[in-house]
Amino acid sequence: MKGEKRMYSELTKMEEKRIVIRTFGYFDIFVDGETIPFSCKKAKELLALLVDRRGGFVTTGMRSVIYGRMNVQKKE
């Protein structure tokens, strides 16, 4: 019961947050008016791509633009 109350409290706090994603000009994410910093530029670029694709599929070509060519070996 105590865990359920804590979870409800945390969910309520999350619901009170206002999240804004700016996609025109520079890509930025704001939570309650505060810019969310990214420690990795590539993570920010990938998130911008996923937002643009509305969470859709990201092709190998799109991934290569962000991460460069990667050698991926298929498991036998």
PDB file with SEQRES, HELIX, SHEET and CRYST1 records, atoms N, CA, C and O in Angstrom:
SEQRES   1 A   76  MET LYS GLY GLU LYS ARG MET TYR SER GLU LEU THR LYS          
SEQRES   2 A   76  MET GLU GLU LYS ARG ILE VAL ILE ARG THR PHE GLY TYR          
SEQRES   3 A   76  PHE ASP ILE PHE VAL ASP GLY GLU THR ILE PRO PHE SER          
SEQRES   4 A   76  CYS LYS LYS ALA LYS GLU LEU LEU ALA LEU LEU VAL ASP          
SEQRES   5 A   76  ARG ARG GLY GLY PHE VAL THR THR GLY MET ARG SER VAL          
SEQRES   6 A   76  ILE TYR GLY ARG MET ASN VAL GLN LYS LYS GLU                  
HELIX    1 AA1 LYS A    2  GLU A   15  1                                  14    
HELIX    2 AA2 LYS A   41  ASP A   52  1                                  12    
HELIX    3 AA3 THR A   60  TYR A   67  1                                   8    
SHEET    1 AA1 3 ILE A  19  ARG A  22  0                                        
SHEET    2 AA1 3 ASP A  28  VAL A  31 -1                                        
SHEET    3 AA1 3 GLU A  34  THR A  35 -1                                        
CRYST1    1.000    1.000    1.000  90.00  90.00  90.00 P 1           1          
ATOM      1  N   MET A   1       0.824  -1.190   0.000  1.00  0.00           N  
ATOM      2  CA  MET A   1       0.000   0.000   0.000  1.00  0.00           C  
ATOM      3  C   MET A   1       0.872   1.259   0.000  1.00  0.00           C  
ATOM      4  O   MET A   1       0.559   2.231  -0.688  1.00  0.00           O  
ATOM      5  N   LYS A   2       1.963   1.241   0.769  1.00  0.00           N  
ATOM      6  CA  LYS A   2       2.842   2.402   0.847  1.00  0.00           C  
ATOM      7  C   LYS A   2       3.482   2.679  -0.521  1.00  0.00           C  
ATOM      8  O   LYS A   2       3.601   3.831  -0.936  1.00  0.00           O  
ATOM      9  N   GLY A   3       3.889   1.611  -1.211  1.00  0.00           N  
ATOM     10  CA  GLY A   3       4.483   1.757  -2.538  1.00  0.00           C  
ATOM     11  C   GLY A   3       3.505   2.324  -3.548  1.00  0.00           C  
ATOM     12  O   GLY A   3       3.883   3.113  -4.414  1.00  0.00           O  
ATOM     13  N   GLU A   4       2.235   1.919  -3.436  1.00  0.00           N  
ATOM     14  CA  GLU A   4       1.207   2.434  -4.344  1.00  0.00           C  
ATOM     15  C   GLU A   4       1.000   3.930  -4.142  1.00  0.00           C  
ATOM     16  O   GLU A   4       0.819   4.670  -5.110  1.00  0.00           O  
ATOM     17  N   LYS A   5       1.026   4.374  -2.899  1.00  0.00           N  
ATOM     18  CA  LYS A   5       0.857   5.802  -2.614  1.00  0.00           C  
ATOM     19  C   LYS A   5       2.018   6.603  -3.193  1.00  0.00           C  
ATOM     20  O   LYS A   5       1.820   7.675  -3.764  1.00  0.00           O  
ATOM     21  N   ARG A   6       3.229   6.073  -3.040  1.00  0.00           N  
ATOM     22  CA  ARG A   6       4.403   6.763  -3.566  1.00  0.00           C  
ATOM     23  C   ARG A   6       4.339   6.837  -5.092  1.00  0.00           C  
ATOM     24  O   ARG A   6       4.643   7.876  -5.679  1.00  0.00           O  
ATOM     25  N   MET A   7       3.944   5.733  -5.732  1.00  0.00           N  
ATOM     26  CA  MET A   7       3.835   5.715  -7.182  1.00  0.00           C  
ATOM     27  C   MET A   7       2.787   6.724  -7.652  1.00  0.00           C  
ATOM     28  O   MET A   7       3.012   7.453  -8.619  1.00  0.00           O  
ATOM     29  N   TYR A   8       1.648   6.763  -6.969  1.00  0.00           N  
ATOM     30  CA  TYR A   8       0.591   7.716  -7.317  1.00  0.00           C  
ATOM     31  C   TYR A   8       1.101   9.146  -7.168  1.00  0.00           C  
ATOM     32  O   TYR A   8       0.824  10.001  -8.009  1.00  0.00           O  
ATOM     33  N   SER A   9       1.842   9.401  -6.100  1.00  0.00           N  
ATOM     34  CA  SER A   9       2.390  10.733  -5.855  1.00  0.00           C  
ATOM     35  C   SER A   9       3.349  11.137  -6.972  1.00  0.00           C  
ATOM     36  O   SER A   9       3.304  12.270  -7.452  1.00  0.00           O  
ATOM     37  N   GLU A  10       4.215  10.211  -7.385  1.00  0.00           N  
ATOM     38  CA  GLU A  10       5.171  10.512  -8.450  1.00  0.00           C  
ATOM     39  C   GLU A  10       4.470  10.708  -9.785  1.00  0.00           C  
ATOM     40  O   GLU A  10       4.854  11.588 -10.556  1.00  0.00           O  
ATOM     41  N   LEU A  11       3.454   9.909 -10.074  1.00  0.00           N  
ATOM     42  CA  LEU A  11       2.696  10.077 -11.313  1.00  0.00           C  
ATOM     43  C   LEU A  11       1.976  11.417 -11.336  1.00  0.00           C  
ATOM     44  O   LEU A  11       1.909  12.073 -12.376  1.00  0.00           O  
ATOM     45  N   THR A  12       1.441  11.822 -10.197  1.00  0.00           N  
ATOM     46  CA  THR A  12       0.760  13.112 -10.111  1.00  0.00           C  
ATOM     47  C   THR A  12       1.741  14.243 -10.395  1.00  0.00           C  
ATOM     48  O   THR A  12       1.402  15.194 -11.099  1.00  0.00           O  
ATOM     49  N   LYS A  13       2.952  14.149  -9.854  1.00  0.00           N  
ATOM     50  CA  LYS A  13       3.966  15.170 -10.110  1.00  0.00           C  
ATOM     51  C   LYS A  13       4.303  15.224 -11.592  1.00  0.00           C  
ATOM     52  O   LYS A  13       4.467  16.308 -12.152  1.00  0.00           O  
ATOM     53  N   MET A  14       4.409  14.053 -12.237  1.00  0.00           N  
ATOM     54  CA  MET A  14       4.728  14.006 -13.656  1.00  0.00           C  
ATOM     55  C   MET A  14       3.624  14.643 -14.487  1.00  0.00           C  
ATOM     56  O   MET A  14       3.905  15.330 -15.469  1.00  0.00           O  
ATOM     57  N   GLU A  15       2.379  14.424 -14.105  1.00  0.00           N  
ATOM     58  CA  GLU A  15       1.256  14.985 -14.848  1.00  0.00           C  
ATOM     59  C   GLU A  15       1.235  16.502 -14.770  1.00  0.00           C  
ATOM     60  O   GLU A  15       0.687  17.158 -15.656  1.00  0.00           O  
ATOM     61  N   GLU A  16       1.813  17.059 -13.743  1.00  0.00           N  
ATOM     62  CA  GLU A  16       1.819  18.504 -13.570  1.00  0.00           C  
ATOM     63  C   GLU A  16       2.893  19.181 -14.413  1.00  0.00           C  
ATOM     64  O   GLU A  16       2.865  20.403 -14.564  1.00  0.00           O  
ATOM     65  N   LYS A  17       3.833  18.430 -14.963  1.00  0.00           N  
ATOM     66  CA  LYS A  17       4.909  18.993 -15.770  1.00  0.00           C  
ATOM     67  C   LYS A  17       4.381  19.368 -17.149  1.00  0.00           C  
ATOM     68  O   LYS A  17       3.516  18.691 -17.704  1.00  0.00           O  
ATOM     69  N   ARG A  18       4.911  20.444 -17.686  1.00  0.00           N  
ATOM     70  CA  ARG A  18       4.552  20.856 -19.038  1.00  0.00           C  
ATOM     71  C   ARG A  18       5.773  20.656 -19.921  1.00  0.00           C  
ATOM     72  O   ARG A  18       6.822  21.258 -19.693  1.00  0.00           O  
ATOM     73  N   ILE A  19       5.628  19.808 -20.927  1.00  0.00           N  
ATOM     74  CA  ILE A  19       6.730  19.493 -21.830  1.00  0.00           C  
ATOM     75  C   ILE A  19       6.456  20.132 -23.184  1.00  0.00           C  
ATOM     76  O   ILE A  19       5.384  19.956 -23.763  1.00  0.00           O  
ATOM     77  N   VAL A  20       7.442  20.880 -23.679  1.00  0.00           N  
ATOM     78  CA  VAL A  20       7.341  21.520 -24.988  1.00  0.00           C  
ATOM     79  C   VAL A  20       8.553  21.099 -25.801  1.00  0.00           C  
ATOM     80  O   VAL A  20       9.687  21.172 -25.329  1.00  0.00           O  
ATOM     81  N   ILE A  21       8.302  20.657 -27.030  1.00  0.00           N  
ATOM     82  CA  ILE A  21       9.388  20.291 -27.936  1.00  0.00           C  
ATOM     83  C   ILE A  21       9.380  21.287 -29.087  1.00  0.00           C  
ATOM     84  O   ILE A  21       8.408  21.384 -29.835  1.00  0.00           O  
ATOM     85  N   ARG A  22      10.480  22.024 -29.216  1.00  0.00           N  
ATOM     86  CA  ARG A  22      10.596  23.011 -30.300  1.00  0.00           C  
ATOM     87  C   ARG A  22      11.323  22.341 -31.461  1.00  0.00           C  
ATOM     88  O   ARG A  22      12.440  21.847 -31.308  1.00  0.00           O  
ATOM     89  N   THR A  23      10.672  22.333 -32.626  1.00  0.00           N  
ATOM     90  CA  THR A  23      11.262  21.673 -33.789  1.00  0.00           C  
ATOM     91  C   THR A  23      11.623  22.650 -34.898  1.00  0.00           C  
ATOM     92  O   THR A  23      12.316  22.270 -35.842  1.00  0.00           O  
ATOM     93  N   PHE A  24      11.176  23.889 -34.812  1.00  0.00           N  
ATOM     94  CA  PHE A  24      11.547  24.890 -35.808  1.00  0.00           C  
ATOM     95  C   PHE A  24      12.759  25.652 -35.300  1.00  0.00           C  
ATOM     96  O   PHE A  24      12.853  25.976 -34.116  1.00  0.00           O  
ATOM     97  N   GLY A  25      13.692  25.937 -36.218  1.00  0.00           N  
ATOM     98  CA  GLY A  25      14.941  26.552 -35.772  1.00  0.00           C  
ATOM     99  C   GLY A  25      15.780  25.489 -35.084  1.00  0.00           C  
ATOM    100  O   GLY A  25      15.990  24.412 -35.642  1.00  0.00           O  
ATOM    101  N   TYR A  26      16.252  25.767 -33.908  1.00  0.00           N  
ATOM    102  CA  TYR A  26      17.016  24.776 -33.151  1.00  0.00           C  
ATOM    103  C   TYR A  26      16.065  23.804 -32.465  1.00  0.00           C  
ATOM    104  O   TYR A  26      14.994  24.195 -32.002  1.00  0.00           O  
ATOM    105  N   PHE A  27      16.464  22.534 -32.405  1.00  0.00           N  
ATOM    106  CA  PHE A  27      15.685  21.519 -31.704  1.00  0.00           C  
ATOM    107  C   PHE A  27      15.991  21.632 -30.215  1.00  0.00           C  
ATOM    108  O   PHE A  27      17.147  21.538 -29.802  1.00  0.00           O  
ATOM    109  N   ASP A  28      14.957  21.833 -29.419  1.00  0.00           N  
ATOM    110  CA  ASP A  28      15.116  21.899 -27.968  1.00  0.00           C  
ATOM    111  C   ASP A  28      13.902  21.305 -27.290  1.00  0.00           C  
ATOM    112  O   ASP A  28      12.806  21.286 -27.850  1.00  0.00           O  
ATOM    113  N   ILE A  29      14.110  20.818 -26.074  1.00  0.00           N  
ATOM    114  CA  ILE A  29      13.023  20.305 -25.249  1.00  0.00           C  
ATOM    115  C   ILE A  29      13.006  21.119 -23.967  1.00  0.00           C  
ATOM    116  O   ILE A  29      14.042  21.358 -23.347  1.00  0.00           O  
ATOM    117  N   PHE A  30      11.808  21.541 -23.583  1.00  0.00           N  
ATOM    118  CA  PHE A  30      11.626  22.323 -22.368  1.00  0.00           C  
ATOM    119  C   PHE A  30      10.668  21.593 -21.439  1.00  0.00           C  
ATOM    120  O   PHE A  30       9.639  21.080 -21.879  1.00  0.00           O  
ATOM    121  N   VAL A  31      11.003  21.547 -20.168  1.00  0.00           N  
ATOM    122  CA  VAL A  31      10.100  21.021 -19.144  1.00  0.00           C  
ATOM    123  C   VAL A  31       9.858  22.158 -18.166  1.00  0.00           C  
ATOM    124  O   VAL A  31      10.779  22.641 -17.507  1.00  0.00           O  
ATOM    125  N   ASP A  32       8.613  22.570 -18.085  1.00  0.00           N  
ATOM    126  CA  ASP A  32       8.231  23.716 -17.252  1.00  0.00           C  
ATOM    127  C   ASP A  32       9.083  24.946 -17.557  1.00  0.00           C  
ATOM    128  O   ASP A  32       9.494  25.667 -16.648  1.00  0.00           O  
ATOM    129  N   GLY A  33       9.346  25.179 -18.847  1.00  0.00           N  
ATOM    130  CA  GLY A  33      10.084  26.362 -19.270  1.00  0.00           C  
ATOM    131  C   GLY A  33      11.592  26.247 -19.183  1.00  0.00           C  
ATOM    132  O   GLY A  33      12.300  27.152 -19.625  1.00  0.00           O  
ATOM    133  N   GLU A  34      12.103  25.159 -18.625  1.00  0.00           N  
ATOM    134  CA  GLU A  34      13.552  24.960 -18.484  1.00  0.00           C  
ATOM    135  C   GLU A  34      14.063  24.087 -19.629  1.00  0.00           C  
ATOM    136  O   GLU A  34      13.488  23.035 -19.912  1.00  0.00           O  
ATOM    137  N   THR A  35      15.136  24.516 -20.284  1.00  0.00           N  
ATOM    138  CA  THR A  35      15.732  23.728 -21.354  1.00  0.00           C  
ATOM    139  C   THR A  35      16.378  22.474 -20.781  1.00  0.00           C  
ATOM    140  O   THR A  35      17.084  22.530 -19.774  1.00  0.00           O  
ATOM    141  N   ILE A  36      16.132  21.350 -21.430  1.00  0.00           N  
ATOM    142  CA  ILE A  36      16.748  20.090 -21.013  1.00  0.00           C  
ATOM    143  C   ILE A  36      18.103  19.977 -21.705  1.00  0.00           C  
ATOM    144  O   ILE A  36      18.161  19.966 -22.935  1.00  0.00           O  
ATOM    145  N   PRO A  37      19.191  19.894 -20.947  1.00  0.00           N  
ATOM    146  CA  PRO A  37      20.515  19.777 -21.565  1.00  0.00           C  
ATOM    147  C   PRO A  37      20.776  18.338 -22.021  1.00  0.00           C  
ATOM    148  O   PRO A  37      20.315  17.384 -21.395  1.00  0.00           O  
ATOM    149  N   PHE A  38      21.507  18.202 -23.098  1.00  0.00           N  
ATOM    150  CA  PHE A  38      21.929  16.890 -23.584  1.00  0.00           C  
ATOM    151  C   PHE A  38      23.434  16.797 -23.419  1.00  0.00           C  
ATOM    152  O   PHE A  38      24.161  17.702 -23.826  1.00  0.00           O  
ATOM    153  N   SER A  39      23.903  15.721 -22.830  1.00  0.00           N  
ATOM    154  CA  SER A  39      25.344  15.551 -22.651  1.00  0.00           C  
ATOM    155  C   SER A  39      25.989  14.999 -23.914  1.00  0.00           C  
ATOM    156  O   SER A  39      27.210  15.055 -24.066  1.00  0.00           O  
ATOM    157  N   CYS A  40      25.175  14.469 -24.819  1.00  0.00           N  
ATOM    158  CA  CYS A  40      25.694  13.870 -26.045  1.00  0.00           C  
ATOM    159  C   CYS A  40      24.942  14.449 -27.245  1.00  0.00           C  
ATOM    160  O   CYS A  40      23.721  14.324 -27.336  1.00  0.00           O  
ATOM    161  N   LYS A  41      25.668  15.076 -28.154  1.00  0.00           N  
ATOM    162  CA  LYS A  41      25.061  15.706 -29.327  1.00  0.00           C  
ATOM    163  C   LYS A  41      24.322  14.685 -30.189  1.00  0.00           C  
ATOM    164  O   LYS A  41      23.254  14.976 -30.728  1.00  0.00           O  
ATOM    165  N   LYS A  42      24.890  13.498 -30.316  1.00  0.00           N  
ATOM    166  CA  LYS A  42      24.265  12.474 -31.156  1.00  0.00           C  
ATOM    167  C   LYS A  42      22.937  11.997 -30.574  1.00  0.00           C  
ATOM    168  O   LYS A  42      22.015  11.678 -31.325  1.00  0.00           O  
ATOM    169  N   ALA A  43      22.829  11.945 -29.271  1.00  0.00           N  
ATOM    170  CA  ALA A  43      21.562  11.556 -28.637  1.00  0.00           C  
ATOM    171  C   ALA A  43      20.493  12.596 -28.952  1.00  0.00           C  
ATOM    172  O   ALA A  43      19.341  12.248 -29.209  1.00  0.00           O  
ATOM    173  N   LYS A  44      20.871  13.859 -28.933  1.00  0.00           N  
ATOM    174  CA  LYS A  44      19.927  14.935 -29.250  1.00  0.00           C  
ATOM    175  C   LYS A  44      19.493  14.843 -30.711  1.00  0.00           C  
ATOM    176  O   LYS A  44      18.316  15.025 -31.023  1.00  0.00           O  
ATOM    177  N   GLU A  45      20.441  14.561 -31.607  1.00  0.00           N  
ATOM    178  CA  GLU A  45      20.115  14.425 -33.023  1.00  0.00           C  
ATOM    179  C   GLU A  45      19.187  13.236 -33.265  1.00  0.00           C  
ATOM    180  O   GLU A  45      18.248  13.329 -34.056  1.00  0.00           O  
ATOM    181  N   LEU A  46      19.448  12.127 -32.588  1.00  0.00           N  
ATOM    182  CA  LEU A  46      18.602  10.948 -32.742  1.00  0.00           C  
ATOM    183  C   LEU A  46      17.200  11.223 -32.210  1.00  0.00           C  
ATOM    184  O   LEU A  46      16.217  10.830 -32.838  1.00  0.00           O  
ATOM    185  N   LEU A  47      17.095  11.884 -31.076  1.00  0.00           N  
ATOM    186  CA  LEU A  47      15.785  12.225 -30.525  1.00  0.00           C  
ATOM    187  C   LEU A  47      15.037  13.167 -31.468  1.00  0.00           C  
ATOM    188  O   LEU A  47      13.831  13.017 -31.661  1.00  0.00           O  
ATOM    189  N   ALA A  48      15.740  14.132 -32.056  1.00  0.00           N  
ATOM    190  CA  ALA A  48      15.109  15.039 -33.022  1.00  0.00           C  
ATOM    191  C   ALA A  48      14.577  14.255 -34.217  1.00  0.00           C  
ATOM    192  O   ALA A  48      13.485  14.538 -34.712  1.00  0.00           O  
ATOM    193  N   LEU A  49      15.336  13.282 -34.677  1.00  0.00           N  
ATOM    194  CA  LEU A  49      14.899  12.441 -35.794  1.00  0.00           C  
ATOM    195  C   LEU A  49      13.661  11.633 -35.416  1.00  0.00           C  
ATOM    196  O   LEU A  49      12.717  11.542 -36.201  1.00  0.00           O  
ATOM    197  N   LEU A  50      13.661  11.052 -34.231  1.00  0.00           N  
ATOM    198  CA  LEU A  50      12.509  10.266 -33.781  1.00  0.00           C  
ATOM    199  C   LEU A  50      11.267  11.140 -33.602  1.00  0.00           C  
ATOM    200  O   LEU A  50      10.155  10.710 -33.910  1.00  0.00           O  
ATOM    201  N   VAL A  51      11.451  12.354 -33.109  1.00  0.00           N  
ATOM    202  CA  VAL A  51      10.317  13.272 -32.974  1.00  0.00           C  
ATOM    203  C   VAL A  51       9.779  13.612 -34.364  1.00  0.00           C  
ATOM    204  O   VAL A  51       8.568  13.623 -34.584  1.00  0.00           O  
ATOM    205  N   ASP A  52      10.691  13.888 -35.298  1.00  0.00           N  
ATOM    206  CA  ASP A  52      10.284  14.204 -36.662  1.00  0.00           C  
ATOM    207  C   ASP A  52       9.528  13.041 -37.297  1.00  0.00           C  
ATOM    208  O   ASP A  52       8.558  13.252 -38.026  1.00  0.00           O  
ATOM    209  N   ARG A  53       9.967  11.824 -37.022  1.00  0.00           N  
ATOM    210  CA  ARG A  53       9.337  10.620 -37.587  1.00  0.00           C  
ATOM    211  C   ARG A  53       8.164  10.142 -36.737  1.00  0.00           C  
ATOM    212  O   ARG A  53       7.552   9.115 -37.031  1.00  0.00           O  
ATOM    213  N   ARG A  54       7.857  10.893 -35.683  1.00  0.00           N  
ATOM    214  CA  ARG A  54       6.775  10.543 -34.754  1.00  0.00           C  
ATOM    215  C   ARG A  54       6.963   9.140 -34.178  1.00  0.00           C  
ATOM    216  O   ARG A  54       6.013   8.368 -34.052  1.00  0.00           O  
ATOM    217  N   GLY A  55       8.214   8.834 -33.833  1.00  0.00           N  
ATOM    218  CA  GLY A  55       8.530   7.547 -33.220  1.00  0.00           C  
ATOM    219  C   GLY A  55       8.620   6.415 -34.214  1.00  0.00           C  
ATOM    220  O   GLY A  55       8.781   5.257 -33.827  1.00  0.00           O  
ATOM    221  N   GLY A  56       8.517   6.734 -35.495  1.00  0.00           N  
ATOM    222  CA  GLY A  56       8.523   5.711 -36.535  1.00  0.00           C  
ATOM    223  C   GLY A  56       9.892   5.095 -36.761  1.00  0.00           C  
ATOM    224  O   GLY A  56      10.863   5.402 -36.070  1.00  0.00           O  
ATOM    225  N   PHE A  57       9.935   4.234 -37.730  1.00  0.00           N  
ATOM    226  CA  PHE A  57      11.129   3.462 -38.072  1.00  0.00           C  
ATOM    227  C   PHE A  57      12.255   4.374 -38.543  1.00  0.00           C  
ATOM    228  O   PHE A  57      12.017   5.324 -39.288  1.00  0.00           O  
ATOM    229  N   VAL A  58      13.468   4.090 -38.115  1.00  0.00           N  
ATOM    230  CA  VAL A  58      14.656   4.823 -38.550  1.00  0.00           C  
ATOM    231  C   VAL A  58      15.486   3.878 -39.402  1.00  0.00           C  
ATOM    232  O   VAL A  58      15.911   2.823 -38.931  1.00  0.00           O  
ATOM    233  N   THR A  59      15.717   4.253 -40.654  1.00  0.00           N  
ATOM    234  CA  THR A  59      16.451   3.383 -41.569  1.00  0.00           C  
ATOM    235  C   THR A  59      17.942   3.373 -41.247  1.00  0.00           C  
ATOM    236  O   THR A  59      18.439   4.210 -40.494  1.00  0.00           O  
ATOM    237  N   THR A  60      18.639   2.408 -41.832  1.00  0.00           N  
ATOM    238  CA  THR A  60      20.091   2.321 -41.659  1.00  0.00           C  
ATOM    239  C   THR A  60      20.760   3.572 -42.212  1.00  0.00           C  
ATOM    240  O   THR A  60      21.739   4.056 -41.645  1.00  0.00           O  
ATOM    241  N   GLY A  61      20.235   4.098 -43.316  1.00  0.00           N  
ATOM    242  CA  GLY A  61      20.792   5.314 -43.903  1.00  0.00           C  
ATOM    243  C   GLY A  61      20.684   6.501 -42.969  1.00  0.00           C  
ATOM    244  O   GLY A  61      21.622   7.287 -42.838  1.00  0.00           O  
ATOM    245  N   MET A  62      19.532   6.632 -42.316  1.00  0.00           N  
ATOM    246  CA  MET A  62      19.343   7.724 -41.357  1.00  0.00           C  
ATOM    247  C   MET A  62      20.284   7.561 -40.174  1.00  0.00           C  
ATOM    248  O   MET A  62      20.864   8.533 -39.691  1.00  0.00           O  
ATOM    249  N   ARG A  63      20.428   6.336 -39.715  1.00  0.00           N  
ATOM    250  CA  ARG A  63      21.324   6.077 -38.595  1.00  0.00           C  
ATOM    251  C   ARG A  63      22.761   6.414 -38.977  1.00  0.00           C  
ATOM    252  O   ARG A  63      23.516   6.953 -38.168  1.00  0.00           O  
ATOM    253  N   SER A  64      23.136   6.092 -40.226  1.00  0.00           N  
ATOM    254  CA  SER A  64      24.495   6.360 -40.692  1.00  0.00           C  
ATOM    255  C   SER A  64      24.800   7.849 -40.729  1.00  0.00           C  
ATOM    256  O   SER A  64      25.938   8.256 -40.499  1.00  0.00           O  
ATOM    257  N   VAL A  65      23.791   8.662 -41.017  1.00  0.00           N  
ATOM    258  CA  VAL A  65      23.995  10.114 -41.037  1.00  0.00           C  
ATOM    259  C   VAL A  65      24.418  10.600 -39.657  1.00  0.00           C  
ATOM    260  O   VAL A  65      25.277  11.474 -39.540  1.00  0.00           O  
ATOM    261  N   ILE A  66      23.819  10.035 -38.613  1.00  0.00           N  
ATOM    262  CA  ILE A  66      24.126  10.462 -37.248  1.00  0.00           C  
ATOM    263  C   ILE A  66      25.383   9.780 -36.713  1.00  0.00           C  
ATOM    264  O   ILE A  66      26.267  10.441 -36.167  1.00  0.00           O  
ATOM    265  N   TYR A  67      25.460   8.470 -36.868  1.00  0.00           N  
ATOM    266  CA  TYR A  67      26.539   7.708 -36.236  1.00  0.00           C  
ATOM    267  C   TYR A  67      27.665   7.318 -37.181  1.00  0.00           C  
ATOM    268  O   TYR A  67      28.659   6.743 -36.737  1.00  0.00           O  
ATOM    269  N   GLY A  68      27.539   7.612 -38.460  1.00  0.00           N  
ATOM    270  CA  GLY A  68      28.552   7.201 -39.419  1.00  0.00           C  
ATOM    271  C   GLY A  68      28.383   5.726 -39.742  1.00  0.00           C  
ATOM    272  O   GLY A  68      27.475   5.064 -39.240  1.00  0.00           O  
ATOM    273  N   ARG A  69      29.257   5.230 -40.573  1.00  0.00           N  
ATOM    274  CA  ARG A  69      29.162   3.812 -40.947  1.00  0.00           C  
ATOM    275  C   ARG A  69      29.561   2.949 -39.763  1.00  0.00           C  
ATOM    276  O   ARG A  69      30.567   3.193 -39.097  1.00  0.00           O  
ATOM    277  N   MET A  70      28.749   1.942 -39.525  1.00  0.00           N  
ATOM    278  CA  MET A  70      29.029   1.016 -38.427  1.00  0.00           C  
ATOM    279  C   MET A  70      29.079  -0.387 -39.001  1.00  0.00           C  
ATOM    280  O   MET A  70      28.225  -0.766 -39.802  1.00  0.00           O  
ATOM    281  N   ASN A  71      30.062  -1.149 -38.600  1.00  0.00           N  
ATOM    282  CA  ASN A  71      30.130  -2.542 -39.014  1.00  0.00           C  
ATOM    283  C   ASN A  71      29.247  -3.362 -38.101  1.00  0.00           C  
ATOM    284  O   ASN A  71      29.537  -3.532 -36.917  1.00  0.00           O  
ATOM    285  N   VAL A  72      28.176  -3.863 -38.662  1.00  0.00           N  
ATOM    286  CA  VAL A  72      27.249  -4.681 -37.892  1.00  0.00           C  
ATOM    287  C   VAL A  72      27.281  -6.075 -38.480  1.00  0.00           C  
ATOM    288  O   VAL A  72      26.916  -6.280 -39.637  1.00  0.00           O  
ATOM    289  N   GLN A  73      27.718  -7.028 -37.683  1.00  0.00           N  
ATOM    290  CA  GLN A  73      27.780  -8.408 -38.148  1.00  0.00           C  
ATOM    291  C   GLN A  73      26.543  -9.146 -37.693  1.00  0.00           C  
ATOM    292  O   GLN A  73      26.117  -9.038 -36.543  1.00  0.00           O  
ATOM    293  N   LYS A  74      25.966  -9.909 -38.631  1.00  0.00           N  
ATOM    294  CA  LYS A  74      24.800 -10.708 -38.288  1.00  0.00           C  
ATOM    295  C   LYS A  74      25.246 -11.948 -37.541  1.00  0.00           C  
ATOM    296  O   LYS A  74      26.274 -12.544 -37.864  1.00  0.00           O  
ATOM    297  N   LYS A  75      24.468 -12.333 -36.538  1.00  0.00           N  
ATOM    298  CA  LYS A  75      24.764 -13.551 -35.795  1.00  0.00           C  
ATOM    299  C   LYS A  75      24.368 -14.745 -36.633  1.00  0.00           C  
ATOM    300  O   LYS A  75      23.331 -14.738 -37.296  1.00  0.00           O  
ATOM    301  N   GLU A  76      25.191 -15.760 -36.599  1.00  0.00           N  
ATOM    302  CA  GLU A  76      24.881 -16.975 -37.362  1.00  0.00           C  
ATOM    303  C   GLU A  76      24.028 -17.911 -36.575  1.00  0.00           C  
ATOM    304  O   GLU A  76      23.673 -18.983 -37.065  1.00  0.00           O  
TER     305      GLU A  76                                                      
END                                                                             
